[in-house]
């Protein structure tokens, strides 16, 4: 290369990131919510972030769940995105896809009980959230949460 270590290092990092970026975009395409749920995921993003914050603060959750949530928050807080937020129509979608993918992983590990307990949004929003969490996987493990209990001790 140039023979100057720091120039070669910067050149290698930039080239590596340029090669990695399409692979990460492809991963977002694979992880995106199916069946037209992506606009709903974008709409639910504020409620989803409140949910993740509540799950992260819950000391009863496994460490792996809390680490995943911390990584999602670090990505969302970072000014560097795969698709910049100022791009019209698609800027926030990468955030929603990543948060949804993390939520799916968390739902598979801990079930919908803790997720329902920390949900502060509407019942309709929770129904969409259940669809985002792969209902065929979740339905086999969990009871129906169609009605929100009025007392916290009524959760399973």
C-alpha positions in Angstrom: 0.0 0.0 0.0 1.4 3.4 0.9 4.0 2.3 3.5 2.5 4.6 6.2 0.8 2.5 8.8 -2.0 4.9 9.8 -2.9 5.7 6.2 -3.0 2.0 5.4 -5.1 1.3 8.5 -7.6 4.1 7.7 -7.8 2.9 4.1 -8.4 -0.7 5.3 -11.1 0.3 7.7 -13.0 2.4 5.1 -12.7 -0.4 2.6 -13.9 -2.9 5.1 -16.9 -0.8 6.1 -17.8 -0.2 2.4 -17.8 -4.0 1.9 -19.7 -4.7 5.1 -22.5 -2.1 4.5 -24.3 -4.1 1.7 -24.2 -7.2 3.9 -25.8 -5.3 6.8 -28.5 -3.9 4.5 -29.2 -7.4 3.3 -29.6 -8.5 6.9 -32.1 -5.7 7.5 -34.1 -6.9 4.5 -34.1 -10.5 5.8 -35.1 -9.4 9.4 -37.8 -7.0 8.4 -41.3 -7.7 9.6 -43.3 -9.7 7.0 -46.8 -9.2 5.7 -46.9 -5.4 5.6 -46.1 -5.0 9.3 -43.2 -2.7 8.7 -45.3 0.5 8.7 -46.9 -0.7 11.9 -43.5 -1.3 13.4 -42.4 2.2 12.5 -45.7 3.6 14.1 -45.1 1.5 17.3 -41.4 2.5 17.6 -42.0 5.0 20.5 -44.0 2.4 22.5 -41.5 -0.3 21.6 -38.7 1.8 22.9 -40.6 2.4 26.2 -41.2 -1.4 26.4 -37.5 -2.1 25.8 -36.5 0.4 28.5 -38.9 -1.3 31.0 -37.5 -4.7 30.1 -33.9 -3.4 30.5 -34.7 -2.0 33.9 -36.3 -5.3 35.1 -33.7 -7.1 37.2 -35.5 -10.4 36.8 -34.7 -10.6 33.1 -31.7 -12.7 32.0 -28.4 -10.9 31.4 -28.5 -11.8 27.7 -31.8 -10.0 27.2 -30.6 -6.9 29.0 -27.4 -6.9 26.9 -29.4 -7.2 23.6 -31.5 -4.3 24.7 -28.5 -2.2 25.6 -27.0 -2.9 22.1 -30.3 -1.8 20.5 -30.3 1.5 22.5 -26.6 2.0 21.6 -27.4 1.6 17.9 -30.5 3.9 18.1 -28.5 6.6 20.0 -25.6 6.4 17.6 -25.5 9.2 14.9 -24.3 6.6 12.4 -27.1 4.4 11.0 -27.2 1.9 8.1 -29.8 4.2 6.5 -29.5 7.8 7.8 -32.7 9.0 9.6 -32.9 12.1 7.3 -33.6 9.9 4.2 -37.4 10.3 3.5 -39.6 7.3 3.8 -36.9 4.8 4.7 -34.8 6.7 7.3 -36.6 5.3 10.4 -37.2 1.9 9.0 -33.8 0.5 9.9 -34.4 1.5 13.5 -37.8 -0.2 13.5 -36.4 -3.4 11.9 -33.6 -3.6 14.4 -35.9 -3.0 17.4 -38.4 -5.6 16.1 -35.6 -8.2 15.5 -34.4 -7.7 19.1 -37.9 -8.0 20.4 -38.5 -11.2 18.5 -35.3 -12.6 20.0 -36.4 -11.5 23.5 -39.9 -12.9 23.1 -38.5 -16.3 22.1 -36.3 -16.3 25.2 -38.6 -15.0 27.9 -42.1 -15.3 26.4 -44.9 -12.7 26.1 -45.6 -12.5 29.9 -42.8 -10.0 30.7 -43.4 -8.1 27.5 -47.1 -7.7 28.3 -46.3 -6.7 31.8 -44.1 -3.8 30.6 -46.3 -2.8 27.6 -47.6 0.8 28.1 -49.3 1.2 24.7 -52.8 0.4 23.5 -54.3 -3.0 23.3 -54.4 -2.7 19.6 -50.7 -1.9 19.6 -50.1 -5.0 21.7 -51.9 -7.1 19.2 -49.6 -5.7 16.4 -46.7 -6.4 18.7 -47.7 -10.0 19.1 -47.8 -10.3 15.3 -44.4 -8.8 15.0 -43.1 -11.4 17.5 -43.8 -14.4 15.2 -47.2 -15.5 16.5 -46.8 -19.1 15.4 -43.8 -19.5 17.7 -45.3 -17.5 20.6 -48.8 -19.0 20.5 -47.4 -22.4 21.2 -45.8 -21.2 24.4 -48.1 -18.5 25.8 -51.7 -17.9 26.9 -53.8 -15.4 25.1 -53.3 -11.8 26.3 -56.3 -10.3 24.5 -57.5 -8.5 27.7 -55.1 -6.6 29.9 -55.5 -7.6 33.6 -56.5 -4.7 35.9 -54.2 -5.9 38.7 -50.5 -6.6 38.3 -50.7 -9.9 40.2 -53.1 -11.3 37.6 -50.3 -11.8 35.1 -49.2 -15.5 34.6 
